[in-house]
Amino acid sequence: MKTKQLFTLALAGLMIMAASLVTSVQAQEKYNLEDQVIHFRAMEAITWSIPMVSTKMMRDGLKKDAGVGLNDVAYFSQIQNWKERFTTNNNTTPYIHIFWNVEKEPVVVEIPASTKDVGLVGTLLDVWQRTTEEVGATGFDGGRGGKYLIMSPDYQGPYPEGYIAVQQKTYNGSTTLRPLIKDTSTDTLKKVADFVKTIKVYPLSKAANPTATRHVDIYDKVINGLPPFDLSYFKELHEILQEEKIEEKDLTFLGVLASIGIMKDVPYQPDEHHQKIFTSAAKDAHTYLKNSYLDRVAPPFYADRQWSNAVPHSGVISYMDWRFPNHVDYDARGAGYFGFYTSFRKLGAASFYLKVSRDQKGKRLNGSNTYKMTVPAKVPMKNFWSVLAYDADEATMIENMPKSGVASIDKGIGTNKDGTVDIYFSQKAPKGKEANWVPTAAGKEFFLYFRIYGPEKAVWEKSWKLNDLVKVD
């Protein structure tokens, strides 16, 4: 009897232990699954929010590194270089940056009329980098200049006469304006600086007697305006969320954010365990967005070349929103804003961009190699072309380089007898080819933008084709 009882008790004990073990394994599996969900949602949070966080980082970078505040006009007295750490900026025209917030009252941005020496193009953007209006030569004022009254989604008036009314869906907004100039000579850049100083920005309440606008020269200052792909990204996202108007379209995704501890009017306080998950998610999101931007944002522009357009394929009804008649291309939008900061309504009206990240054989471009690209003769354009190299990890000009690209308006650029132009991409300039050389960094992947300013129909018709890069070492 005792033996039978002992056997029964032992069997019961084993069953309890087995049940406990099963419960423990199930609990562990559940725990791992929950971590995976949080990791995934944190990656999705970055993909969703990167247009907004990028706007914040550029605004805050200008403030921290150059003393530029809201309603100030930041400009370059000379052509910008790699030190402006913004995504895919160029070095052929001196940018103008303005940031504002219209939560309390509207802001007026006065755009001056074009002169015989300096024109202007640009877009007014909300915090999501959606275009609210285009300005300057290809914009609403058509180069005649005008007073743009930028209003919040809550504004109820008054609406004074003589203004171009622009209503945002968000409180924060910005613009990056591009001067239209014939060259980058000292005389021309001086005229641009004088032109910039006629741009005015002020609250509507000061319209009768505007306070003087601050114009801040940010040339050669190291300004970090890049989104951080680490734990701090989620802090930046939480902060900009506190500043902004909540749109109905975002309510579902705000539920996703709430599930990882990011909410409006609630402190962001992740514990150590979740900090590790968020750090890993940020790293994975960077890899995903980088690869998507380099290879998947848009299909090849030519059937037989590696070059692609930098914007969505045909059928899109709202560029930079990636909005189609029955869906938003969510992944392409996130990847796109990993690679650039801007927006527009009229594709190709003033400039046209082609992008490439692989050589003729389909291999990723790497700064340890030497490449040659031949630009065909008679580029279909009214103005000029340029080709710039960008760090593939940051989508910004390659750091610490003496120059970032080559343009057809550069002094000393060599042209072949047939009108073609050979461009070299390498760590060191080929002897005698310095003007036709774009420096790269050893071991770092890069990509190119080929910009055509004043593009003509042969670009879209593809009767003129840009050649691929050929590895020569």
C-alpha positions in Angstrom: 0.0 0.0 0.0 2.7 2.4 1.0 4.6 1.7 -2.2 1.4 2.3 -4.3 0.8 5.6 -2.4 4.4 6.7 -2.9 4.2 5.9 -6.6 1.0 7.9 -6.8 2.5 10.8 -5.0 5.6 10.7 -7.2 3.5 10.5 -10.3 1.4 13.5 -9.1 4.6 15.4 -8.4 5.9 14.7 -11.8 2.7 15.8 -13.4 2.8 19.1 -11.4 6.4 19.6 -12.4 5.5 18.9 -16.0 2.6 21.2 -15.9 4.8 23.9 -14.3 7.4 23.4 -17.0 4.8 23.7 -19.7 3.4 26.9 -18.1 6.9 28.3 -17.9 7.6 27.5 -21.5 4.3 29.0 -22.6 5.0 32.1 -20.5 8.5 32.4 -22.0 7.0 32.0 -25.5 4.4 34.7 -24.8 7.1 37.0 -23.4 9.2 36.6 -26.5 6.3 37.1 -28.8 5.4 40.3 -26.9 8.9 41.6 -27.3 8.8 40.8 -31.0 5.6 42.7 -31.4 7.1 45.7 -29.6 10.2 45.5 -31.7 8.0 45.4 -34.9 5.8 48.3 -33.8 8.9 50.4 -32.9 10.2 49.8 -36.4 6.8 50.8 -37.8 6.8 53.9 -35.7 10.0 55.1 -37.4 8.7 54.2 -40.9 5.5 56.2 -40.1 7.0 59.2 -38.4 10.2 59.9 -40.2 8.9 62.9 -42.3 7.8 64.6 -39.1 10.8 63.7 -37.0 13.2 64.8 -39.8 11.5 68.2 -39.8 12.0 68.5 -36.1 15.7 67.4 -36.3 16.4 70.0 -39.0 14.7 72.7 -37.0 16.4 71.8 -33.8 19.8 71.4 -35.5 19.6 74.9 -36.9 18.7 76.2 -33.4 21.4 74.3 -31.5 24.2 74.5 -34.0 23.6 77.9 -35.7 21.3 79.9 -33.4 18.5 79.9 -35.9 15.0 80.3 -34.4 11.4 80.2 -35.6 10.7 82.9 -38.1 14.4 83.5 -38.8 15.7 83.2 -42.3 18.8 80.9 -42.5 20.9 81.3 -45.7 24.3 80.5 -47.2 26.5 83.4 -48.3 28.5 80.8 -50.2 27.5 77.4 -51.7 26.9 74.9 -48.9 29.2 71.9 -48.3 29.1 68.6 -46.4 28.8 70.5 -43.1 25.1 71.0 -43.5 24.0 67.5 -42.4 20.6 67.5 -44.1 19.4 64.7 -46.4 20.4 65.0 -50.1 21.1 68.7 -50.1 23.0 70.0 -53.1 26.0 72.2 -53.7 24.9 74.1 -56.8 22.6 76.6 -55.3 22.6 78.3 -51.8 19.6 77.1 -49.8 17.4 79.2 -47.7 15.7 77.6 -44.7 12.7 79.0 -42.6 10.8 77.2 -39.9 7.6 78.4 -38.1 4.8 77.4 -35.8 1.2 78.7 -36.3 -0.5 77.2 -33.3 -1.0 80.6 -31.5 -1.5 82.8 -34.6 -0.8 82.9 -38.4 2.6 83.7 -39.7 3.3 85.8 -42.8 6.1 84.9 -45.2 6.9 87.6 -47.7 8.5 86.3 -50.9 10.2 89.0 -52.9 9.7 89.3 -56.7 12.3 87.8 -58.9 15.0 90.2 -60.2 17.0 89.9 -63.5 19.8 88.2 -61.6 18.0 86.1 -58.9 14.8 84.1 -59.1 13.4 81.7 -56.5 11.6 78.4 -56.3 10.4 76.5 -53.3 7.5 74.9 -51.4 5.7 75.7 -48.1 5.5 72.5 -46.1 3.7 71.3 -43.0 5.4 69.1 -40.4 4.8 66.0 -42.5 6.6 67.7 -45.4 3.3 67.9 -47.4 3.1 70.7 -49.8 0.7 73.5 -48.8 1.7 75.8 -51.6 4.5 76.4 -54.0 6.2 79.8 -54.2 8.4 81.8 -56.6 8.9 81.3 -60.3 6.9 78.0 -60.5 4.6 78.8 -57.6 1.4 80.7 -56.9 3.0 84.1 -57.3 4.7 83.2 -60.5 7.9 85.1 -59.6 6.0 88.3 -58.9 6.4 87.9 -55.1 3.7 87.9 -52.5 2.6 87.7 -48.9 1.8 84.2 -47.9 -0.5 84.0 -44.8 0.2 80.6 -43.2 -2.7 79.5 -40.9 -3.2 76.6 -38.5 -6.0 74.1 -39.0 -7.9 75.8 -36.1 -7.7 79.4 -37.4 -11.1 81.1 -37.9 -10.0 84.5 -39.2 -9.7 87.4 -39.8 -8.5 87.1 -43.4 -7.0 90.4 -44.4 -6.9 91.4 -48.1 -3.7 91.3 -50.1 -2.4 88.0 -48.7 -2.2 84.5 -50.3 -4.0 82.3 -47.8 -2.4 79.0 -46.9 -3.9 76.7 -44.3 -1.8 73.9 -42.8 -3.2 70.7 -41.2 -0.4 70.9 -38.6 1.1 73.6 -36.4 4.7 73.3 -37.4 5.9 74.2 -40.9 8.9 75.0 -43.0 10.3 75.8 -46.4 13.6 75.3 -48.2 13.9 77.9 -51.0 16.3 77.6 -53.9 17.6 80.7 -55.7 17.6 80.5 -59.5 21.0 81.9 -60.6 23.2 81.7 -63.7 26.4 80.8 -61.9 28.1 80.7 -58.4 30.5 83.6 -58.9 31.2 85.9 -56.0 29.2 88.7 -57.6 26.2 86.4 -58.1 26.3 85.0 -54.6 26.5 88.6 -53.2 23.3 89.4 -55.2 21.6 86.3 -53.7 22.5 87.4 -50.2 21.1 90.8 -50.8 17.9 89.2 -52.3 17.5 86.9 -49.3 17.6 89.9 -46.9 14.4 91.1 -48.5 12.5 88.0 -47.4 10.4 88.8 -44.3 8.7 86.5 -41.8 6.6 87.7 -38.9 3.3 87.0 -36.9 0.1 88.4 -38.4 -0.4 90.5 -35.4 2.7 92.5 -36.3 1.7 93.0 -40.0 1.1 96.7 -39.6 4.6 97.2 -38.2 6.6 94.1 -38.6 9.6 93.5 -36.4 12.8 93.1 -38.3 13.4 89.6 -39.6 16.7 87.9 -38.5 18.7 86.7 -41.5 21.4 84.3 -40.3 24.3 83.2 -42.5 25.0 79.6 -41.7 27.7 78.9 -44.2 30.5 76.5 -43.1 28.8 75.7 -39.8 28.4 72.1 -38.9 24.7 71.6 -38.5 23.3 68.2 -37.6 19.7 67.9 -38.9 19.6 64.1 -39.4 17.2 61.8 -37.6 19.0 59.5 -35.1 18.6 55.8 -35.7 19.1 54.9 -32.1 17.2 55.0 -28.8 16.9 58.8 -28.9 14.7 58.6 -32.0 11.7 57.7 -29.8 12.3 60.6 -27.5 12.3 63.0 -30.5 9.1 61.4 -31.8 7.4 61.8 -28.4 8.5 65.5 -28.2 7.2 66.5 -31.6 3.9 64.6 -30.9 3.4 66.9 -27.9 3.6 69.9 -30.2 1.3 68.8 -32.9 -2.3 68.8 -33.9 -3.8 65.3 -34.0 -5.3 64.4 -37.4 -8.1 61.9 -37.7 -6.0 59.9 -40.2 -3.4 59.2 -37.5 -5.7 57.9 -34.8 -5.1 54.3 -35.6 -1.4 54.7 -35.6 -1.4 56.6 -32.4 -2.8 53.4 -30.9 0.3 51.6 -32.2 2.4 54.3 -30.5 0.5 54.0 -27.3 1.3 50.3 -27.2 5.0 51.1 -27.0 4.6 53.9 -24.5 4.5 57.0 -26.7 1.4 59.1 -26.1 0.3 62.7 -26.2 0.2 64.4 -22.7 1.8 61.3 -21.1 5.5 61.2 -20.1 7.7 58.8 -22.2 9.5 56.6 -19.7 10.7 53.2 -21.1 12.3 50.8 -18.7 15.7 49.3 -19.3 14.3 46.2 -21.0 12.3 48.2 -23.5 15.1 50.6 -24.1 17.1 47.6 -25.4 14.2 46.6 -27.7 13.9 50.1 -29.0 17.6 50.4 -29.7 17.6 47.2 -31.7 14.4 48.3 -33.6 16.0 51.6 -34.5 19.0 49.9 -36.0 16.8 47.5 -38.0 14.6 50.3 -39.2 17.7 52.1 -40.5 18.8 49.1 -42.4 15.3 48.5 -43.8 14.7 52.1 -44.9 18.2 52.5 -46.4 17.8 49.4 -48.5 14.3 50.4 -49.5 15.4 53.9 -50.5 18.4 52.7 -52.5 16.6 50.0 -54.4 12.8 50.0 -54.0 11.3 53.5 -53.8 10.9 53.7 -57.6 11.4 51.3 -60.5 14.2 51.8 -63.0 13.7 54.9 -65.2 15.3 53.1 -68.2 14.6 49.5 -69.0 18.3 48.8 -69.7 20.0 51.0 -67.1 20.4 51.1 -63.3 19.2 54.7 -62.9 15.7 55.2 -61.3 13.5 58.2 -60.7 13.6 59.5 -57.2 9.8 59.6 -56.9 7.0 57.1 -57.2 6.0 55.3 -60.3 3.1 56.4 -62.6 -0.4 56.5 -61.1 0.5 58.5 -58.0 -1.9 61.4 -57.5 0.1 63.2 -54.7 3.8 63.2 -54.9 5.7 62.9 -51.6 2.6 61.6 -49.9 2.8 58.5 -52.1 -1.0 58.7 -52.3 -2.7 56.7 -55.0 -6.4 56.6 -55.8 -7.0 53.7 -53.4 -4.0 53.5 -51.1 -1.0 55.3 -49.7 2.3 53.6 -50.4 3.3 53.6 -46.8 6.7 51.9 -47.1 7.8 54.0 -50.1 6.9 57.2 -48.2 9.0 56.2 -45.2 12.0 55.1 -47.4 11.7 58.3 -49.4 11.9 60.6 -46.4 14.9 58.6 -45.2 16.6 59.9 -48.4 15.4 63.5 -48.8 13.7 66.5 -47.3 11.4 68.4 -49.6 8.1 68.2 -51.4 6.5 69.6 -54.6 3.4 69.6 -56.7 4.8 70.1 -60.2 7.1 67.2 -60.9 10.0 68.2 -63.1 8.9 71.8 -63.7 12.2 73.3 -62.5 14.4 70.3 -62.0 14.5 66.5 -62.6 16.3 64.0 -60.5 17.7 60.6 -61.3 19.2 58.3 -58.7 21.6 55.3 -58.8 23.1 53.1 -56.2 24.6 50.3 -58.3 27.1 50.1 -61.1 26.6 48.7 -64.6 26.8 45.1 -63.3 24.3 45.6 -60.5 26.8 45.9 -57.7 26.3 48.4 -54.9 28.5 51.5 -55.3 31.4 51.4 -52.8 34.0 54.1 -52.1 36.9 51.7 -52.2 36.4 51.3 -55.9 37.0 53.6 -58.9 34.1 54.2 -61.3 33.7 56.2 -64.5 30.5 57.6 -65.9 30.2 59.2 -69.3 27.5 61.9 -69.6 26.2 61.9 -73.1 26.4 65.0 -75.2 23.6 67.6 -75.6 21.9 67.1 -72.2 18.3 68.2 -72.8 18.2 71.2 -70.4 17.6 74.9 -70.2 20.1 75.6 -67.4 22.7 73.0 -66.2 23.2 69.5 -64.8 25.0 68.3 -61.7 26.0 64.9 -60.2 26.5 64.5 -56.4 27.6 61.6 -54.3 25.8 60.9 -51.0 26.7 58.6 -48.0 24.3 55.7 -48.3 24.0 55.3 -44.5 23.0 58.9 -43.9 21.7 60.1 -47.3 23.8 63.3 -46.9 27.0 64.6 -48.5 30.0 62.4 -47.7 31.7 63.8 -44.6 35.1 65.7 -44.8 35.3 65.8 -48.5 36.9 68.7 -50.5 33.9 68.7 -52.8 30.7 66.6 -53.3 30.1 66.6 -57.0 30.6 67.9 -60.5 28.3 70.3 -62.4 28.3 71.4 -66.0 28.8 75.0 -64.9 32.0 74.2 -62.9 35.1 76.0 -64.1 37.7 73.8 -65.8 35.5 70.8 -66.4 36.8 68.6 -69.2 34.7 67.8 -72.3 35.5 65.2 -74.9 35.6 66.0 -78.6 32.2 64.4 -79.1 30.6 66.6 -76.4 30.5 63.9 -73.8 31.8 64.4 -70.3 33.7 61.7 -68.3 33.1 61.8 -64.5 35.3 59.8 -62.1 34.3 58.5 -58.6 37.2 57.4 -56.4 39.2 58.2 -53.3 41.9 60.0 -55.3 41.5 62.1 -58.4 42.9 60.6 -61.6 45.9 62.7 -62.7 44.7 65.7 -64.8 41.0 64.9 -64.1 40.5 66.9 -60.9 37.7 69.0 -62.2 35.8 65.9 -63.4 36.3 64.0 -60.1 33.9 63.2 -57.3 35.6 62.0 -54.1 34.4 58.9 -52.2 35.2 57.3 -48.8 36.9 54.0 -48.5 34.6 51.1 -47.6 31.5 53.3 -47.5 28.5 52.7 -49.8 27.3 55.7 -51.7 24.6 56.7 -54.2 24.3 59.5 -56.8 21.8 62.1 -57.8 22.0 63.4 -61.3 20.0 66.6 -61.4 18.9 68.4 -64.6 17.8 72.0 -64.1 15.3 73.2 -66.6 14.7 69.7 -68.1 13.4 69.4 -71.6 11.0 66.7 -73.1 13.8 64.4 -74.3 14.4 63.6 -70.7 10.9 62.1 -70.2 10.7 60.7 -73.7 14.1 58.9 -72.9 15.5 59.7 -76.3 18.5 60.9 -74.3 19.8 58.4 -71.8 22.2 58.7 -68.9 24.9 56.1 -68.9 25.6 53.7 -66.0 28.8 53.8 -63.8 31.5 51.4 -64.9 34.0 50.0 -62.4 37.5 50.6 -63.8 39.8 49.0 -61.2 
